[in-house]
Amino acid sequence: MIDHHVHLGKDTKTKFYLDPKTISNRLDLFNLKGAIIFACPHQNNSKFNPYEKANNQVYSASLINKRLIPFMFVHPILDKLEYVTKEETKFKGFKLYPRSINQEYSYDYISDRRIIDLISESKKPAIFHTGFREGSRIKDLIWILERKDSPVIFVHSGDLIDEDLQRASRYPNVYIDVAPLNTMLEREFFVDKNKRNKAVSKLNVDNILNYLSNLFGKQRVLWGSDSPWCDNLIEEGYKKEIEILEKMRKLGFSNNLFL
């Protein structure tokens, strides 16, 4: 079992912060084999290659602790192709987030970017932030599923938008990351009730896991904490997310993208 969703370092918008020692200690405490780590989404360092410094910190942490699996945070508009081409060999996968304070973008308008060609052709997994806003929904990324046959991970349960999840479930390389499920339920982050399937008209952990496993199977539904967001948004956030992991273990979810 691994944590599939950990932001390392400092987020300049929220001021949330997580250091390598803390996540390493959590791996020991909760008997986790590893964690996928990537930068925080909001960075103020540079107009171009805005995640360069944060990516370096993520990679350095992975060299110190081999259980930390580094993913490269990529901005398809502000990153220079030369930078991504040179640095991506250090990382096990990619992470994209369309709503950064550097420059927001819409998923349905970036398909012709050369950096997207690199990600599409790579055999490495790619993690995409998804939510209810137009331009960051799963439906806005269906085009990449026509081009990429290695793992594509949509996070935050795709905001439980049934139309999007039904379409994505037809692709065998699509995975759904439920991070941070307890946090999203407690903070009432699932907002599009009219777009949900009747199976999750009543929102609770059991209904959500049953609904997603019926669509994707227990091999393609992944657990993650979304630390340090869970730590700051609800009390005992990481522990509350571990409760989701324990339930998934008992229900037979494999919860390891790298098996």
ABEGO torsion letter per residue (X at the ends): XBBABBBBEBBAAAGBBBBAAAAAAAAAAAGBAEBBBBBBABBAABABGAAAAAAAAAAAAAAABAABBBBBBBBAAABBAAAAAAAAAABABBBBBAABAABBBBAAAAAABAAAAAAAABABBBBBBBBABBGABAAAAAAAAAABABBBBBBGGGGGBAAAAAAAAABAABBBBAOBAAAAAAAGABABAAABBAAAABBBAAAAAAAAAAAAEAAABBBBAGOAAAAAABBGAAAAAAAAAAAAAAAGBAGBAAX
